[in-house]
Amino acid sequence: MKKSLFFFLSIITLLNVNAQTAFQNTGNVQIHPNGSVGFHTNLINDGVFDKNDGLVGFYSLDNYLVVAGKNEAIFKNVEIDVFDNLYLNTSMGITNDLLFITGKVVTPRNDTTISLDFLNHQLYVGEGDANHVDGYAKVINQGEFIFPIGDDNAFRPMILPNQVANSTYKGAYFREDPNSPSTFNSSFDTESRQKSIVKVNTREFWDLDGVKETAVKLTWNIDSGINALAYSVENLRVVGWSSSLGIWFDLGNVKVTGNLDEGTIESNSFIPDDYEIITIGSDASIVRGIFADSNRNYGISPNGDGVNDTFIIKGIEYTPNNTLQIYNRWGILVYSKSGYDNSWGGFSDGRSTISASVGLPEGTYFYVLEFQAEGLSKQGYIYLKR
């Protein structure tokens, strides 16, 4: 009769690590096809533990577990049911199926060499806000792959289309402002960007590493704040921080699905290692949309009824690098604002103002709206009714 666990020249000991016992391998351990092993303690692999069939489970009802050691352990089928998460201090590989039951797989975000590795795997199930890879996951030699990644209790997958042969990619999700990331040596100024990019998301980003060209599909939900970037998903772009140029670069919008609360966006092909991080931004088509609007003349009636109380330009909130100037019928400047935000309600801040609280008199006013980065301007008239 075959034994489910085969030991060959192996030395296995139980250690006490951080007040928890540990299973330590310093020899050669192999799990046979019909075998199954359940770890209710930490695993330290200092030997050979990478030719395995069967099933390996990590189980703890009231604590965390740790996988550590000098060498990577590789298993065929894995299930994780750990109340306080499974922490990887060394990489762990999976060649077939992964089942998330309880808890996350946590890798150190300041050490990208440690990851949960999917090696020609078939599938994983059970992923979600409470169950995912909180840190880095790696995929090798796989077709389309959905990284089951997140940050704390936010699951945000990243999808790669069919990969070329012998390709390796690694990815992680960060629910952080790229202007002040916690685990990178530099920041990624969202105001430093191509002219074609109007805004860059400041709520989240992804790190995708790889030397071969690929496209990527990013996801969002209502917590991503996409409605602060654009008024239409067609204005969205995948953007990446160029390592060589030090700016956010447009990586395209091949296909977008969903709405501003939930959806996906796919990029053009690019080499991940050329970009330190990636996220979602919006492009200058928002500005072009403002100029394409045939309505250049407006009317406002600031009487407090909530209708036409201020000068509203659709989409202006997504293009903060603008300047609005308003002149009276004699060509005197009565209002000027950089970063106009749909707030003008018929009051003056010009040098000829006698009493700003009274408001400007009823009549026709001339406006000039300029977008500095794009070198564009729009002009027209505003009728102010009292």
Phi, psi and omega in degrees: 000131180284142174273147182289334180237122185251127180250127178232114182050043185254152174233114184240129181226158173257124181245166174251111184236119180051047178068011176237148175285162181218143173268115183248127176252124176239010181235236183226114182240139180221137175257127182281169187307320182262011184274160175213140180228133176246123177263115174256015182215176179292153177244126174241113182251101175254007181239217180253122182210052188229010178240073190238142168247194174071208186231138172238132177237147174244124189225132171200128182274341189216014184208180173262164173233158184231137169250122184219186177120176184280334188237153179282129172271136181236126183238158178279295180245135184226139169231144186236119178223074187236116187305315186248030171083154176257119183260130177259116171262356170213158183294153175226137183250152177227129182256351182224265188244148175233130177242116171275120175254302177218135173094165180255163167259118187251126175243154179291122183287341178269008177221093185285356177283346180256127184204164168269119190256126176260111188249096183053035185288163181267309182195168169222153180220160176091006183287153179174193182301327182264348185223105179192183173271112178266084187143221188258135171240148181233143177234138181229128173053061180226154175287228174297138183222135176252112178293121180275064191249158177196187179220115184058239182257031177239110177271123181218088184293156175232133188246133171253135174289185181308128183269157173284164182297148176058038180257150179224130177225149179227140183212156176210155178248139181234118175271070186215162173281122179297344176290338182214065181289151187272337187236013177252154181281350180221167176255168186230089189298115183286354175269350177262103188205163173302153178298332181285349179258126182266318182218153176232136182300133179252012181257336186199159173201169178237153171248119177238124182243138178171150184261350181255147183297140177203160165266169178216147176242121179258155182240159174212160171224190187297334180283350182285343179070032181295331180293349174273352182262325188201160175261000176212142179295340179293341179274356184279153176219150164280131181233149180227146177279109182291122180296326184274325184267338181069033177220164172282132188241142181284119178256005169100173176215087180283320181206136177229141179230160174090207182223189184290344179270334183198135179175188178223155176219135181250139183269173163289173176285143179204167176265114185306321184291351175281351184228128184290316176216165178225156175199198181249138176225188176230154187252178185287000176296338174298315178296316180298326178295323177296320181283334179286341178297118183291344180280106178253351181244138188228163174226140176228151178222083186286077181246007176083011181272001178084002180241119179055037179284336179227167179280106185256124172244113184300126177093353184295332182293343179266357182231073187292341181276068181223165174223130177248132174233137181235133183239150175275183186294345178261008178080016179270131179292122180249345181203139177212135180209129171273135184072049182301138189229034178064034186252354185287123182240031175091018178252159184252144169233017181284168185292339181268007183293131176265312180217101183296331184290337180284327182092162180285153180289157177300143179155190182258134181235154181251135180238153173229121179248121183241141173246106190296314186296324183270349182066035183241154176215152179229138182231154178178194184238150175236125174263121180261117180250129178261000000 
